Amino acid sequence: MNRRNLFGAALALMATFGLLGCKEDKAGSEQAAAAAAPAQTIHWKMVTSWPKNFPGLGTAAERLAERINAMSAGRLTVKVYAAGELVPALEVFDAVSRGTAEMGHGTPYYWKGKVPAAQFFSSVPFGLSTLEMNAWLSHGGGQALWDETYAPFGVKPLSAGNTTMQMAGWFNKEINSLDDIKGLKIRMPGLGGEVWSKLGAITVNLPGGEIFTSLQTGAIDATDWVGPYNDLAFGLHKAAKYYYYPGWQEPQAVVESMVNQKAFDALPADLQAIVVEAARAATLDMMDDYVFNNAKALGSLKAEGVQLKRLPDDVLQAMREQSAAVLEQLAAASDLNGRIWASQKAFLEEASAMQALTEKELYNWR
């Protein structure tokens, strides 16, 4: 190769290296710019079935939203709307299904008119306890059945709380026998309401915000709500004479976080995990909240002179028999219903043996 050709080749080689260097510098600059750019912020709405900041329920929705915001470092923000602010309390499921809101906060049996099987995922009379329900959902196949139940509506369900065992409710008429139930006007949603109906009561489903006035004016004779914590906050002791126990109709009550499936699927994997784990944390948080504050509120109600009364044994026995009939009737309504109840009932029977040796004995002796 002569000197001229050698010089030309050298120039070409230098140009090639220079071009590569420019490309590397450009790629590095683009990566640095991408790293420096702020992460995309996703804004969601959460509609709830609860009055704004209502103790235990409304505040739990707010804390869930705050937890998602904190865990995602602000990449996913959730704004909470109380019942009636964006949609009515009993239309939360429809709003999430339509995509009006990406999230909802309520309890499954509120949607029984649209999704009858949803009732199994709130509570069933004389059914699973709080700990048992959580175990069935997370390890006993309950979550998969719940997902299947809501899938046709484009909704992903997550447990996001539990009010623990409830009270039988507030009454302005004494219940001394089965005859006292006939014609009784009682607010009670879900399967418990169906049992009351079979025993001759007239049942209605009212959102929480309407209970006090309805009880005070005589529009209803009795109501369940939750337990001392929430009942004291609503002032139900000022509208009814008698506070009955035990809460046979809701041995526990799941509070759910519903997520629009399309909105959930659009999230990156880490934000999906945050939504799921934030809901799981919310379940434990609410359980702690209710166990602690129910104990305090019961003391306050006693100090106010509330008359605590136990339902008579013959009434409880009749309710237990009717509950079994109602559950079997619901289970027979569809293949899905039957599979859900078979799974839950099997775990109930299995868990009862262990609880009889542990929890029950402890409570009897301590």
SULLIN-V511953 format. One record per pair of residues at least 24 apart in sequence whose ideal C-beta (glycine too) atoms are under 7 Angstrom apart, sorted by sequence separation. I is the first residue (numbers start at 1). J is the second residue. If there is no record, write none. Layout:
# SULLIN-V511953
i=I j=J
i=I j=J
This chain:
# SULLIN-V511953
i=58 j=82
i=187 j=211
i=212 j=236
i=215 j=239
i=78 j=103
i=121 j=146
i=215 j=240
i=224 j=249
i=187 j=214
i=212 j=239
i=133 j=162
i=52 j=82
i=51 j=82
i=118 j=149
i=255 j=286
i=44 j=76
i=46 j=78
i=48 j=80
i=50 j=82
i=51 j=83
i=117 j=149
i=130 j=162
i=41 j=74
i=42 j=75
i=46 j=79
i=48 j=81
i=50 j=83
i=187 j=220
i=41 j=75
i=42 j=76
i=43 j=77
i=44 j=78
i=45 j=79
i=46 j=80
i=47 j=81
i=48 j=82
i=49 j=83
i=115 j=149
i=130 j=164
i=186 j=220
i=46 j=81
i=48 j=83
i=130 j=165
i=185 j=220
i=186 j=221
i=39 j=75
i=41 j=77
i=45 j=81
i=185 j=221
i=186 j=222
i=187 j=223
i=188 j=224
i=184 j=221
i=186 j=223
i=184 j=222
i=47 j=86
i=47 j=87
i=49 j=89
i=45 j=86
i=49 j=90
i=49 j=92
i=48 j=92
i=61 j=105
i=47 j=92
i=170 j=215
i=47 j=95
i=173 j=221
i=172 j=221
i=173 j=222
i=171 j=221
i=172 j=222
i=171 j=222
i=170 j=222
i=169 j=222
i=170 j=223
i=47 j=101
i=169 j=223
i=195 j=249
i=46 j=101
i=105 j=160
i=169 j=224
i=45 j=101
i=49 j=105
i=97 j=153
i=168 j=224
i=45 j=102
i=46 j=103
i=47 j=104
i=48 j=105
i=49 j=106
i=97 j=154
i=192 j=249
i=44 j=102
i=46 j=104
i=48 j=106
i=97 j=155
i=166 j=224
i=192 j=250
i=243 j=301
i=44 j=103
i=46 j=105
i=96 j=155
i=166 j=226
i=167 j=227
i=49 j=110
i=166 j=227
i=170 j=231
i=188 j=249
i=229 j=290
i=93 j=155
i=163 j=226
i=227 j=290
i=243 j=306
i=245 j=308
i=163 j=227
i=229 j=293
i=237 j=301
i=243 j=307
i=229 j=294
i=232 j=297
i=242 j=307
i=243 j=308
i=244 j=309
i=245 j=310
i=125 j=191
i=170 j=236
i=228 j=294
i=241 j=307
i=243 j=309
i=123 j=190
i=124 j=191
i=125 j=192
i=227 j=294
i=237 j=304
i=242 j=309
i=244 j=311
i=122 j=190
i=172 j=240
i=174 j=242
i=229 j=297
i=232 j=300
i=248 j=316
i=171 j=240
i=172 j=241
i=175 j=244
i=228 j=297
i=232 j=301
i=237 j=306
i=125 j=195
i=170 j=240
i=228 j=298
i=119 j=190
i=171 j=242
i=248 j=319
i=119 j=191
i=170 j=243
i=171 j=244
i=228 j=301
i=169 j=244
i=167 j=243
i=168 j=244
i=167 j=244
i=168 j=245
i=112 j=190
i=167 j=245
i=168 j=246
i=110 j=189
i=168 j=247
i=109 j=189
i=167 j=247
i=168 j=248
i=109 j=190
i=166 j=247
i=165 j=247
i=166 j=250
i=165 j=251
i=165 j=252
i=166 j=253
i=164 j=252
i=162 j=252
i=163 j=253
i=162 j=253
i=162 j=254
i=163 j=255
i=162 j=255
i=161 j=255
i=159 j=254
i=160 j=255
i=64 j=160
i=160 j=256
i=159 j=256
i=160 j=257
i=158 j=256
i=157 j=256
i=158 j=257
i=60 j=161
i=157 j=258
i=158 j=259
i=155 j=258
i=156 j=259
i=155 j=260
i=156 j=261
i=154 j=260
i=155 j=261
i=56 j=163
i=154 j=261
i=154 j=262
i=156 j=264
i=90 j=207
i=89 j=207
i=158 j=276
i=133 j=252
i=160 j=279
i=199 j=318
i=159 j=279
i=133 j=254
i=158 j=279
i=161 j=282
i=162 j=283
i=126 j=248
i=129 j=251
i=130 j=252
i=160 j=282
i=161 j=283
i=125 j=248
i=128 j=251
i=129 j=252
i=160 j=283
i=164 j=287
i=199 j=322
i=83 j=207
i=125 j=249
i=127 j=251
i=128 j=252
i=159 j=283
i=162 j=286
i=195 j=319
i=198 j=322
i=126 j=251
i=161 j=286
i=162 j=287
i=83 j=209
i=164 j=290
i=123 j=250
i=163 j=290
i=164 j=291
i=195 j=322
i=123 j=251
i=195 j=323
i=198 j=326
i=123 j=252
i=123 j=253
i=122 j=253
i=123 j=254
i=195 j=326
i=122 j=254
i=194 j=326
i=121 j=254
i=177 j=312
i=191 j=326
i=175 j=311
i=176 j=312
i=178 j=314
i=191 j=327
i=177 j=314
i=178 j=315
i=175 j=315
i=178 j=318
i=168 j=311
i=107 j=253
i=108 j=254
i=107 j=254
i=107 j=255
i=108 j=256
i=107 j=256
i=134 j=283
i=106 j=256
i=105 j=257
i=103 j=257
i=104 j=258
i=103 j=258
i=103 j=259
i=51 j=208
i=102 j=259
i=130 j=287
i=49 j=207
i=50 j=208
i=51 j=209
i=102 j=260
i=99 j=260
i=102 j=263
i=96 j=258
i=99 j=262
i=96 j=260
i=93 j=258
i=56 j=229
i=57 j=230
i=55 j=229
i=56 j=230
i=55 j=230
i=55 j=233
i=54 j=233
i=149 j=336
i=148 j=336
i=64 j=257
i=125 j=319
i=126 j=320
i=145 j=339
i=60 j=255
i=76 j=271
i=145 j=340
i=75 j=271
i=126 j=323
i=57 j=255
i=76 j=274
i=125 j=323
i=145 j=343
i=72 j=271
i=142 j=343
i=72 j=274
i=141 j=343
i=142 j=344
i=71 j=274
i=124 j=327
i=140 j=343
i=68 j=274
i=68 j=275
i=71 j=278
i=140 j=347
i=136 j=344
i=68 j=278
i=67 j=278
i=136 j=347
i=64 j=278
i=67 j=281
i=116 j=330
i=64 j=279
i=67 j=282
i=128 j=344
i=116 j=333
i=64 j=282
i=44 j=263
i=63 j=282
i=117 j=336
i=132 j=351
i=117 j=337
i=120 j=340
i=128 j=348
i=116 j=337
i=120 j=341
i=127 j=348
i=60 j=282
i=63 j=285
i=117 j=340
i=120 j=344
i=60 j=286
i=56 j=286
i=56 j=289
i=56 j=290
i=56 j=293
